Amino acid sequence: MKGVNSLKIGKIIKVSGPLVVAEGMDEASVYDVVKVSDNKLIGEIIEMRGDKASIQVYEETVGIGPGEPVYSTGEQLSVELGPGLLEAMFDGIQRPLKEFKEKAGDFLNKGIEVPSLNRDKKWEFVPTAQVGEHVVAGDIIGTVQETTLINHKIMIPFGVEGKIKSIQAGEFTVVEDVAVIETEKGDVAIQLMQKWPVRRGRKYAQKLNPEAPLITGQRVIDTFFPVTKGGTACVPGPFGSGKTVVQHQFAKWGDAQVVVYVGCGERGNEMTDVLMEFPEIIDPKTGQSLMKRTVLIANTSNMPVAAREASIYTGITIAEYFRDMGYSVAIMADSTSRWAEALREMSGRLEEMPGDEGYPAYLGSRAAEFYERAGKVICLGKDGREGALTVIGAVSPPGGDISEPVSQATLRIVKVFWGLDANLAYRRHFPAINWLNSYTLYQTKVDGWMDQNVGPEFSKNRSRAMSLLQEESSLQEIVRLVGRDTLSEKDQLKLEVAKSIREDYLQQNAFMESDTYTSLEKQNKMLDLVINFFDEGIRGIDNGAYLSEIISLPVRERIARAKYLPEAELSKIDEIKAELASSIDELINKGGALNA
């Protein structure tokens, strides 16, 4: 690789905010990293015209003017992958925020270089491969216990194949050699750390069809609109409809082993909340801090706009790295709208022809490039391990209008749509996912999995509950026009049961211990209970019981409160079911129609 000094030094001719144009750059290539001015600001070439390079600078460009030098590195924007990623907080181009603060104080200073991974910390390396063993790219040669939850696997980098010449156990920093591989082109030293260019997806052996759902414990998602491990989902919604809380719930409860959270152009104070909260959240499954399996990338709305564009790629490359180890990984991008805004700003400064609403014409292909990196795969390496990467992107359409370009470009790609609704949020119905316009394209796969692993009736109950909610919507129209009393008793019962599905099942309190997470077993029993109330109600009406008496049964209170039952007391739901059946029997025996 060409060194910094061997390439021709360019000269700045124009500065326009984060865009710098330099001439004399004919030896450089698109996406090369450059150092701008004597302050050595980090930038990336995004366009070449003759010997003029347009550079997007990832730092503040105030005080830089024409005539200053530009040094090319000949390398692409890459991230450092190795022990030390977990529990860390980075900015958009993987500069560690804590180390940055120690070096520069509370505000970002120009041109400060901080290595992404700590070069001094020693990690305990345990080899799992022997000298003389033939290894290929992706093979695991040893492990590092990075946190109490995640065992970091050291893999052979892409493009290396040969025999292990030497390998040693002990404590090493990320840049010290732990093994030497004898290849056809000579010896290659292996460190704990490897680099990978962010704009290129990491290689895998084969892509698989995702079937198992990513269980989140959020009833409206798991039951009605599930996403698979290795799937893609988007959460569009207006301000205040609970996008960030949905993302947090995902990070906390989703059964992914590693979480990468990218705060992309989020408000500074919201991101601060995330940075403060996450270390304090106890991972319910392990009793340890959630941070022990989390990587946070923060690029707030007042940080350099160009780094916002890079933050998404930084996040997904780190996520792919953990996927390659054979882990199930989830990445939250909050929010891709603000990433698209950064694209728009750079496109405007490059004086490109604008597309829809000023966004660049390539918005759709860039969004697809990002989401297509999700998937369930067989990783590289001889052991054929499986890894999954699930991508959940939040979209913030202005005024909640999802017909705008970013939402539409996203919906064309992703397979799950959780449409957040401002009206539901105003009514304090959270999660405010609208059950009538949300959808999932993984439904048939997940239904088969649920029936097999949770309960044989699960998918049947789900489709019955969904049809009741849809019928409620059409019946509400009639009620508004001519009043409720004009409906038949069975239709009135449908309204009652739909209300029960909405309030007792779909509504969930993220801040209440017994309700914030619901296991699949509990979801199955709760849904079965509500559907059972409908069946028993129909039986009662058919046998002459009054609707008013069915609706006012004391057992209904117990049905409504079933969601607050702790996971250890699920047998009580069966008791409620038995009580419901006997209450309906009593009403039938008492008789209604005869005494009228």
Secondary structure as a PSIPRED ss2 file (coil, helix, strand):
# PSIPRED VFORMAT (PSIPRED V4.0)

   1 M C   1.000  0.000  0.000
   2 K C   1.000  0.000  0.000
   3 G C   1.000  0.000  0.000
   4 V C   1.000  0.000  0.000
   5 N C   1.000  0.000  0.000
   6 S C   1.000  0.000  0.000
   7 L C   1.000  0.000  0.000
   8 K C   1.000  0.000  0.000
   9 I C   1.000  0.000  0.000
  10 G E   0.000  0.000  1.000
  11 K E   0.000  0.000  1.000
  12 I E   0.000  0.000  1.000
  13 I E   0.000  0.000  1.000
  14 K E   0.000  0.000  1.000
  15 V E   0.000  0.000  1.000
  16 S E   0.000  0.000  1.000
  17 G C   1.000  0.000  0.000
  18 P C   1.000  0.000  0.000
  19 L E   0.000  0.000  1.000
  20 V E   0.000  0.000  1.000
  21 V E   0.000  0.000  1.000
  22 A E   0.000  0.000  1.000
  23 E E   0.000  0.000  1.000
  24 G C   1.000  0.000  0.000
  25 M C   1.000  0.000  0.000
  26 D C   1.000  0.000  0.000
  27 E C   1.000  0.000  0.000
  28 A C   1.000  0.000  0.000
  29 S C   1.000  0.000  0.000
  30 V C   1.000  0.000  0.000
  31 Y C   1.000  0.000  0.000
  32 D E   0.000  0.000  1.000
  33 V E   0.000  0.000  1.000
  34 V E   0.000  0.000  1.000
  35 K E   0.000  0.000  1.000
  36 V E   0.000  0.000  1.000
  37 S C   1.000  0.000  0.000
  38 D C   1.000  0.000  0.000
  39 N C   1.000  0.000  0.000
  40 K C   1.000  0.000  0.000
  41 L E   0.000  0.000  1.000
  42 I E   0.000  0.000  1.000
  43 G E   0.000  0.000  1.000
  44 E E   0.000  0.000  1.000
  45 I E   0.000  0.000  1.000
  46 I E   0.000  0.000  1.000
  47 E E   0.000  0.000  1.000
  48 M E   0.000  0.000  1.000
  49 R E   0.000  0.000  1.000
  50 G C   1.000  0.000  0.000
  51 D C   1.000  0.000  0.000
  52 K E   0.000  0.000  1.000
  53 A E   0.000  0.000  1.000
  54 S E   0.000  0.000  1.000
  55 I E   0.000  0.000  1.000
  56 Q E   0.000  0.000  1.000
  57 V E   0.000  0.000  1.000
  58 Y C   1.000  0.000  0.000
  59 E C   1.000  0.000  0.000
  60 E C   1.000  0.000  0.000
  61 T C   1.000  0.000  0.000
  62 V C   1.000  0.000  0.000
  63 G C   1.000  0.000  0.000
  64 I C   1.000  0.000  0.000
  65 G C   1.000  0.000  0.000
  66 P C   1.000  0.000  0.000
  67 G C   1.000  0.000  0.000
  68 E C   1.000  0.000  0.000
  69 P E   0.000  0.000  1.000
  70 V E   0.000  0.000  1.000
  71 Y E   0.000  0.000  1.000
  72 S E   0.000  0.000  1.000
  73 T E   0.000  0.000  1.000
  74 G E   0.000  0.000  1.000
  75 E E   0.000  0.000  1.000
  76 Q E   0.000  0.000  1.000
  77 L C   1.000  0.000  0.000
  78 S E   0.000  0.000  1.000
  79 V E   0.000  0.000  1.000
  80 E E   0.000  0.000  1.000
  81 L E   0.000  0.000  1.000
  82 G C   1.000  0.000  0.000
  83 P C   1.000  0.000  0.000
  84 G C   1.000  0.000  0.000
  85 L C   1.000  0.000  0.000
  86 L C   1.000  0.000  0.000
  87 E C   1.000  0.000  0.000
  88 A C   1.000  0.000  0.000
  89 M E   0.000  0.000  1.000
  90 F E   0.000  0.000  1.000
  91 D C   1.000  0.000  0.000
  92 G C   1.000  0.000  0.000
  93 I C   1.000  0.000  0.000
  94 Q C   1.000  0.000  0.000
  95 R C   1.000  0.000  0.000
  96 P E   0.000  0.000  1.000
  97 L H   0.000  1.000  0.000
  98 K H   0.000  1.000  0.000
  99 E H   0.000  1.000  0.000
 100 F H   0.000  1.000  0.000
 101 K H   0.000  1.000  0.000
 102 E H   0.000  1.000  0.000
 103 K H   0.000  1.000  0.000
 104 A H   0.000  1.000  0.000
 105 G C   1.000  0.000  0.000
 106 D C   1.000  0.000  0.000
 107 F C   1.000  0.000  0.000
 108 L C   1.000  0.000  0.000
 109 N C   1.000  0.000  0.000
 110 K C   1.000  0.000  0.000
 111 G C   1.000  0.000  0.000
 112 I C   1.000  0.000  0.000
 113 E C   1.000  0.000  0.000
 114 V C   1.000  0.000  0.000
 115 P C   1.000  0.000  0.000
 116 S C   1.000  0.000  0.000
 117 L C   1.000  0.000  0.000
 118 N C   1.000  0.000  0.000
 119 R C   1.000  0.000  0.000
 120 D C   1.000  0.000  0.000
 121 K C   1.000  0.000  0.000
 122 K C   1.000  0.000  0.000
 123 W E   0.000  0.000  1.000
 124 E E   0.000  0.000  1.000
 125 F E   0.000  0.000  1.000
 126 V E   0.000  0.000  1.000
 127 P E   0.000  0.000  1.000
 128 T C   1.000  0.000  0.000
 129 A C   1.000  0.000  0.000
 130 Q C   1.000  0.000  0.000
 131 V C   1.000  0.000  0.000
 132 G C   1.000  0.000  0.000
 133 E C   1.000  0.000  0.000
 134 H E   0.000  0.000  1.000
 135 V E   0.000  0.000  1.000
 136 V C   1.000  0.000  0.000
 137 A C   1.000  0.000  0.000
 138 G C   1.000  0.000  0.000
 139 D C   1.000  0.000  0.000
 140 I E   0.000  0.000  1.000
 141 I E   0.000  0.000  1.000
 142 G E   0.000  0.000  1.000
 143 T E   0.000  0.000  1.000
 144 V E   0.000  0.000  1.000
 145 Q E   0.000  0.000  1.000
 146 E C   1.000  0.000  0.000
 147 T C   1.000  0.000  0.000
 148 T C   1.000  0.000  0.000
 149 L C   1.000  0.000  0.000
 150 I C   1.000  0.000  0.000
 151 N E   0.000  0.000  1.000
 152 H E   0.000  0.000  1.000
 153 K E   0.000  0.000  1.000
 154 I E   0.000  0.000  1.000
 155 M E   0.000  0.000  1.000
 156 I C   1.000  0.000  0.000
 157 P C   1.000  0.000  0.000
 158 F C   1.000  0.000  0.000
 159 G C   1.000  0.000  0.000
 160 V C   1.000  0.000  0.000
 161 E C   1.000  0.000  0.000
 162 G E   0.000  0.000  1.000
 163 K E   0.000  0.000  1.000
 164 I E   0.000  0.000  1.000
 165 K E   0.000  0.000  1.000
 166 S E   0.000  0.000  1.000
 167 I E   0.000  0.000  1.000
 168 Q C   1.000  0.000  0.000
 169 A C   1.000  0.000  0.000
 170 G E   0.000  0.000  1.000
 171 E E   0.000  0.000  1.000
 172 F E   0.000  0.000  1.000
 173 T C   1.000  0.000  0.000
 174 V C   1.000  0.000  0.000
 175 V C   1.000  0.000  0.000
 176 E C   1.000  0.000  0.000
 177 D E   0.000  0.000  1.000
 178 V E   0.000  0.000  1.000
 179 A E   0.000  0.000  1.000
 180 V E   0.000  0.000  1.000
 181 I E   0.000  0.000  1.000
 182 E E   0.000  0.000  1.000
 183 T E   0.000  0.000  1.000
 184 E C   1.000  0.000  0.000
 185 K C   1.000  0.000  0.000
 186 G E   0.000  0.000  1.000
 187 D E   0.000  0.000  1.000
 188 V E   0.000  0.000  1.000
 189 A E   0.000  0.000  1.000
 190 I E   0.000  0.000  1.000
 191 Q E   0.000  0.000  1.000
 192 L C   1.000  0.000  0.000
 193 M C   1.000  0.000  0.000
 194 Q E   0.000  0.000  1.000
 195 K E   0.000  0.000  1.000
 196 W E   0.000  0.000  1.000
 197 P E   0.000  0.000  1.000
 198 V C   1.000  0.000  0.000
 199 R C   1.000  0.000  0.000
 200 R C   1.000  0.000  0.000
 201 G C   1.000  0.000  0.000
 202 R C   1.000  0.000  0.000
 203 K C   1.000  0.000  0.000
 204 Y C   1.000  0.000  0.000
 205 A C   1.000  0.000  0.000
 206 Q E   0.000  0.000  1.000
 207 K E   0.000  0.000  1.000
 208 L E   0.000  0.000  1.000
 209 N C   1.000  0.000  0.000
 210 P C   1.000  0.000  0.000
 211 E C   1.000  0.000  0.000
 212 A C   1.000  0.000  0.000
 213 P E   0.000  0.000  1.000
 214 L C   1.000  0.000  0.000
 215 I C   1.000  0.000  0.000
 216 T C   1.000  0.000  0.000
 217 G C   1.000  0.000  0.000
 218 Q C   1.000  0.000  0.000
 219 R H   0.000  1.000  0.000
 220 V H   0.000  1.000  0.000
 221 I H   0.000  1.000  0.000
 222 D H   0.000  1.000  0.000
 223 T H   0.000  1.000  0.000
 224 F H   0.000  1.000  0.000
 225 F C   1.000  0.000  0.000
 226 P C   1.000  0.000  0.000
 227 V C   1.000  0.000  0.000
 228 T E   0.000  0.000  1.000
 229 K C   1.000  0.000  0.000
 230 G C   1.000  0.000  0.000
 231 G C   1.000  0.000  0.000
 232 T E   0.000  0.000  1.000
 233 A E   0.000  0.000  1.000
 234 C E   0.000  0.000  1.000
 235 V E   0.000  0.000  1.000
 236 P E   0.000  0.000  1.000
 237 G C   1.000  0.000  0.000
 238 P C   1.000  0.000  0.000
 239 F C   1.000  0.000  0.000
 240 G C   1.000  0.000  0.000
 241 S C   1.000  0.000  0.000
 242 G C   1.000  0.000  0.000
 243 K H   0.000  1.000  0.000
 244 T H   0.000  1.000  0.000
 245 V H   0.000  1.000  0.000
 246 V H   0.000  1.000  0.000
 247 Q H   0.000  1.000  0.000
 248 H H   0.000  1.000  0.000
 249 Q H   0.000  1.000  0.000
 250 F H   0.000  1.000  0.000
 251 A H   0.000  1.000  0.000
 252 K H   0.000  1.000  0.000
 253 W H   0.000  1.000  0.000
 254 G C   1.000  0.000  0.000
 255 D C   1.000  0.000  0.000
 256 A C   1.000  0.000  0.000
 257 Q C   1.000  0.000  0.000
 258 V E   0.000  0.000  1.000
 259 V E   0.000  0.000  1.000
 260 V E   0.000  0.000  1.000
 261 Y E   0.000  0.000  1.000
 262 V E   0.000  0.000  1.000
 263 G E   0.000  0.000  1.000
 264 C E   0.000  0.000  1.000
 265 G C   1.000  0.000  0.000
 266 E C   1.000  0.000  0.000
 267 R C   1.000  0.000  0.000
 268 G H   0.000  1.000  0.000
 269 N H   0.000  1.000  0.000
 270 E H   0.000  1.000  0.000
 271 M H   0.000  1.000  0.000
 272 T H   0.000  1.000  0.000
 273 D H   0.000  1.000  0.000
 274 V H   0.000  1.000  0.000
 275 L H   0.000  1.000  0.000
 276 M H   0.000  1.000  0.000
 277 E H   0.000  1.000  0.000
 278 F H   0.000  1.000  0.000
 279 P H   0.000  1.000  0.000
 280 E H   0.000  1.000  0.000
 281 I C   1.000  0.000  0.000
 282 I E   0.000  0.000  1.000
 283 D C   1.000  0.000  0.000
 284 P C   1.000  0.000  0.000
 285 K C   1.000  0.000  0.000
 286 T C   1.000  0.000  0.000
 287 G C   1.000  0.000  0.000
 288 Q C   1.000  0.000  0.000
 289 S E   0.000  0.000  1.000
 290 L H   0.000  1.000  0.000
 291 M H   0.000  1.000  0.000
 292 K H   0.000  1.000  0.000
 293 R H   0.000  1.000  0.000
 294 T E   0.000  0.000  1.000
 295 V E   0.000  0.000  1.000
 296 L E   0.000  0.000  1.000
 297 I E   0.000  0.000  1.000
 298 A E   0.000  0.000  1.000
 299 N E   0.000  0.000  1.000
 300 T C   1.000  0.000  0.000
 301 S C   1.000  0.000  0.000
 302 N C   1.000  0.000  0.000
 303 M C   1.000  0.000  0.000
 304 P C   1.000  0.000  0.000
 305 V H   0.000  1.000  0.000
 306 A H   0.000  1.000  0.000
 307 A H   0.000  1.000  0.000
 308 R H   0.000  1.000  0.000
 309 E H   0.000  1.000  0.000
 310 A H   0.000  1.000  0.000
 311 S H   0.000  1.000  0.000
 312 I H   0.000  1.000  0.000
 313 Y H   0.000  1.000  0.000
 314 T H   0.000  1.000  0.000
 315 G H   0.000  1.000  0.000
 316 I H   0.000  1.000  0.000
 317 T H   0.000  1.000  0.000
 318 I H   0.000  1.000  0.000
 319 A H   0.000  1.000  0.000
 320 E H   0.000  1.000  0.000
 321 Y H   0.000  1.000  0.000
 322 F H   0.000  1.000  0.000
 323 R H   0.000  1.000  0.000
 324 D H   0.000  1.000  0.000
 325 M C   1.000  0.000  0.000
 326 G C   1.000  0.000  0.000
 327 Y C   1.000  0.000  0.000
 328 S E   0.000  0.000  1.000
 329 V E   0.000  0.000  1.000
 330 A E   0.000  0.000  1.000
 331 I E   0.000  0.000  1.000
 332 M E   0.000  0.000  1.000
 333 A E   0.000  0.000  1.000
 334 D E   0.000  0.000  1.000
 335 S C   1.000  0.000  0.000
 336 T H   0.000  1.000  0.000
 337 S H   0.000  1.000  0.000
 338 R H   0.000  1.000  0.000
 339 W H   0.000  1.000  0.000
 340 A H   0.000  1.000  0.000
 341 E H   0.000  1.000  0.000
 342 A H   0.000  1.000  0.000
 343 L H   0.000  1.000  0.000
 344 R H   0.000  1.000  0.000
 345 E H   0.000  1.000  0.000
 346 M H   0.000  1.000  0.000
 347 S H   0.000  1.000  0.000
 348 G H   0.000  1.000  0.000
 349 R H   0.000  1.000  0.000
 350 L C   1.000  0.000  0.000
 351 E C   1.000  0.000  0.000
 352 E C   1.000  0.000  0.000
 353 M C   1.000  0.000  0.000
 354 P E   0.000  0.000  1.000
 355 G C   1.000  0.000  0.000
 356 D H   0.000  1.000  0.000
 357 E H   0.000  1.000  0.000
 358 G H   0.000  1.000  0.000
 359 Y C   1.000  0.000  0.000
 360 P E   0.000  0.000  1.000
 361 A C   1.000  0.000  0.000
 362 Y C   1.000  0.000  0.000
 363 L H   0.000  1.000  0.000
 364 G H   0.000  1.000  0.000
 365 S H   0.000  1.000  0.000
 366 R H   0.000  1.000  0.000
 367 A H   0.000  1.000  0.000
 368 A H   0.000  1.000  0.000
 369 E H   0.000  1.000  0.000
 370 F H   0.000  1.000  0.000
 371 Y H   0.000  1.000  0.000
 372 E C   1.000  0.000  0.000
 373 R C   1.000  0.000  0.000
 374 A C   1.000  0.000  0.000
 375 G E   0.000  0.000  1.000
 376 K E   0.000  0.000  1.000
 377 V E   0.000  0.000  1.000
 378 I E   0.000  0.000  1.000
 379 C C   1.000  0.000  0.000
 380 L C   1.000  0.000  0.000
 381 G C   1.000  0.000  0.000
 382 K C   1.000  0.000  0.000
 383 D C   1.000  0.000  0.000
 384 G C   1.000  0.000  0.000
 385 R C   1.000  0.000  0.000
 386 E E   0.000  0.000  1.000
 387 G E   0.000  0.000  1.000
 388 A E   0.000  0.000  1.000
 389 L E   0.000  0.000  1.000
 390 T E   0.000  0.000  1.000
 391 V E   0.000  0.000  1.000
 392 I E   0.000  0.000  1.000
 393 G E   0.000  0.000  1.000
 394 A E   0.000  0.000  1.000
 395 V E   0.000  0.000  1.000
 396 S C   1.000  0.000  0.000
 397 P C   1.000  0.000  0.000
 398 P H   0.000  1.000  0.000
 399 G H   0.000  1.000  0.000
 400 G H   0.000  1.000  0.000
 401 D C   1.000  0.000  0.000
 402 I C   1.000  0.000  0.000
 403 S C   1.000  0.000  0.000
 404 E C   1.000  0.000  0.000
 405 P H   0.000  1.000  0.000
 406 V H   0.000  1.000  0.000
 407 S H   0.000  1.000  0.000
 408 Q H   0.000  1.000  0.000
 409 A H   0.000  1.000  0.000
 410 T H   0.000  1.000  0.000
 411 L H   0.000  1.000  0.000
 412 R C   1.000  0.000  0.000
 413 I C   1.000  0.000  0.000
 414 V C   1.000  0.000  0.000
 415 K C   1.000  0.000  0.000
 416 V E   0.000  0.000  1.000
 417 F E   0.000  0.000  1.000
 418 W C   1.000  0.000  0.000
 419 G C   1.000  0.000  0.000
 420 L E   0.000  0.000  1.000
 421 D C   1.000  0.000  0.000
 422 A H   0.000  1.000  0.000
 423 N H   0.000  1.000  0.000
 424 L H   0.000  1.000  0.000
 425 A H   0.000  1.000  0.000
 426 Y H   0.000  1.000  0.000
 427 R C   1.000  0.000  0.000
 428 R C   1.000  0.000  0.000
 429 H C   1.000  0.000  0.000
 430 F C   1.000  0.000  0.000
 431 P C   1.000  0.000  0.000
 432 A C   1.000  0.000  0.000
 433 I E   0.000  0.000  1.000
 434 N C   1.000  0.000  0.000
 435 W C   1.000  0.000  0.000
 436 L C   1.000  0.000  0.000
 437 N C   1.000  0.000  0.000
 438 S C   1.000  0.000  0.000
 439 Y E   0.000  0.000  1.000
 440 T E   0.000  0.000  1.000
 441 L C   1.000  0.000  0.000
 442 Y C   1.000  0.000  0.000
 443 Q H   0.000  1.000  0.000
 444 T H   0.000  1.000  0.000
 445 K H   0.000  1.000  0.000
 446 V H   0.000  1.000  0.000
 447 D H   0.000  1.000  0.000
 448 G H   0.000  1.000  0.000
 449 W H   0.000  1.000  0.000
 450 M H   0.000  1.000  0.000
 451 D H   0.000  1.000  0.000
 452 Q H   0.000  1.000  0.000
 453 N H   0.000  1.000  0.000
 454 V C   1.000  0.000  0.000
 455 G C   1.000  0.000  0.000
 456 P C   1.000  0.000  0.000
 457 E C   1.000  0.000  0.000
 458 F H   0.000  1.000  0.000
 459 S H   0.000  1.000  0.000
 460 K H   0.000  1.000  0.000
 461 N H   0.000  1.000  0.000
 462 R H   0.000  1.000  0.000
 463 S H   0.000  1.000  0.000
 464 R H   0.000  1.000  0.000
 465 A H   0.000  1.000  0.000
 466 M H   0.000  1.000  0.000
 467 S H   0.000  1.000  0.000
 468 L H   0.000  1.000  0.000
 469 L H   0.000  1.000  0.000
 470 Q H   0.000  1.000  0.000
 471 E H   0.000  1.000  0.000
 472 E H   0.000  1.000  0.000
 473 S H   0.000  1.000  0.000
 474 S H   0.000  1.000  0.000
 475 L H   0.000  1.000  0.000
 476 Q H   0.000  1.000  0.000
 477 E H   0.000  1.000  0.000
 478 I H   0.000  1.000  0.000
 479 V H   0.000  1.000  0.000
 480 R H   0.000  1.000  0.000
 481 L H   0.000  1.000  0.000
 482 V H   0.000  1.000  0.000
 483 G C   1.000  0.000  0.000
 484 R H   0.000  1.000  0.000
 485 D H   0.000  1.000  0.000
 486 T H   0.000  1.000  0.000
 487 L C   1.000  0.000  0.000
 488 S C   1.000  0.000  0.000
 489 E H   0.000  1.000  0.000
 490 K H   0.000  1.000  0.000
 491 D H   0.000  1.000  0.000
 492 Q H   0.000  1.000  0.000
 493 L H   0.000  1.000  0.000
 494 K H   0.000  1.000  0.000
 495 L H   0.000  1.000  0.000
 496 E H   0.000  1.000  0.000
 497 V H   0.000  1.000  0.000
 498 A H   0.000  1.000  0.000
 499 K H   0.000  1.000  0.000
 500 S H   0.000  1.000  0.000
 501 I H   0.000  1.000  0.000
 502 R H   0.000  1.000  0.000
 503 E H   0.000  1.000  0.000
 504 D H   0.000  1.000  0.000
 505 Y H   0.000  1.000  0.000
 506 L H   0.000  1.000  0.000
 507 Q C   1.000  0.000  0.000
 508 Q C   1.000  0.000  0.000
 509 N C   1.000  0.000  0.000
 510 A C   1.000  0.000  0.000
 511 F C   1.000  0.000  0.000
 512 M C   1.000  0.000  0.000
 513 E C   1.000  0.000  0.000
 514 S C   1.000  0.000  0.000
 515 D C   1.000  0.000  0.000
 516 T C   1.000  0.000  0.000
 517 Y C   1.000  0.000  0.000
 518 T C   1.000  0.000  0.000
 519 S C   1.000  0.000  0.000
 520 L H   0.000  1.000  0.000
 521 E H   0.000  1.000  0.000
 522 K H   0.000  1.000  0.000
 523 Q H   0.000  1.000  0.000
 524 N H   0.000  1.000  0.000
 525 K H   0.000  1.000  0.000
 526 M H   0.000  1.000  0.000
 527 L H   0.000  1.000  0.000
 528 D H   0.000  1.000  0.000
 529 L H   0.000  1.000  0.000
 530 V H   0.000  1.000  0.000
 531 I H   0.000  1.000  0.000
 532 N H   0.000  1.000  0.000
 533 F H   0.000  1.000  0.000
 534 F H   0.000  1.000  0.000
 535 D H   0.000  1.000  0.000
 536 E H   0.000  1.000  0.000
 537 G H   0.000  1.000  0.000
 538 I H   0.000  1.000  0.000
 539 R H   0.000  1.000  0.000
 540 G H   0.000  1.000  0.000
 541 I H   0.000  1.000  0.000
 542 D H   0.000  1.000  0.000
 543 N C   1.000  0.000  0.000
 544 G C   1.000  0.000  0.000
 545 A C   1.000  0.000  0.000
 546 Y C   1.000  0.000  0.000
 547 L H   0.000  1.000  0.000
 548 S H   0.000  1.000  0.000
 549 E H   0.000  1.000  0.000
 550 I H   0.000  1.000  0.000
 551 I H   0.000  1.000  0.000
 552 S C   1.000  0.000  0.000
 553 L C   1.000  0.000  0.000
 554 P C   1.000  0.000  0.000
 555 V H   0.000  1.000  0.000
 556 R H   0.000  1.000  0.000
 557 E H   0.000  1.000  0.000
 558 R H   0.000  1.000  0.000
 559 I H   0.000  1.000  0.000
 560 A H   0.000  1.000  0.000
 561 R H   0.000  1.000  0.000
 562 A H   0.000  1.000  0.000
 563 K H   0.000  1.000  0.000
 564 Y H   0.000  1.000  0.000
 565 L C   1.000  0.000  0.000
 566 P C   1.000  0.000  0.000
 567 E H   0.000  1.000  0.000
 568 A H   0.000  1.000  0.000
 569 E H   0.000  1.000  0.000
 570 L C   1.000  0.000  0.000
 571 S H   0.000  1.000  0.000
 572 K H   0.000  1.000  0.000
 573 I H   0.000  1.000  0.000
 574 D H   0.000  1.000  0.000
 575 E H   0.000  1.000  0.000
 576 I H   0.000  1.000  0.000
 577 K H   0.000  1.000  0.000
 578 A H   0.000  1.000  0.000
 579 E H   0.000  1.000  0.000
 580 L H   0.000  1.000  0.000
 581 A H   0.000  1.000  0.000
 582 S H   0.000  1.000  0.000
 583 S H   0.000  1.000  0.000
 584 I H   0.000  1.000  0.000
 585 D H   0.000  1.000  0.000
 586 E H   0.000  1.000  0.000
 587 L H   0.000  1.000  0.000
 588 I H   0.000  1.000  0.000
 589 N H   0.000  1.000  0.000
 590 K H   0.000  1.000  0.000
 591 G C   1.000  0.000  0.000
 592 G C   1.000  0.000  0.000
 593 A H   0.000  1.000  0.000
 594 L H   0.000  1.000  0.000
 595 N H   0.000  1.000  0.000
 596 A C   1.000  0.000  0.000
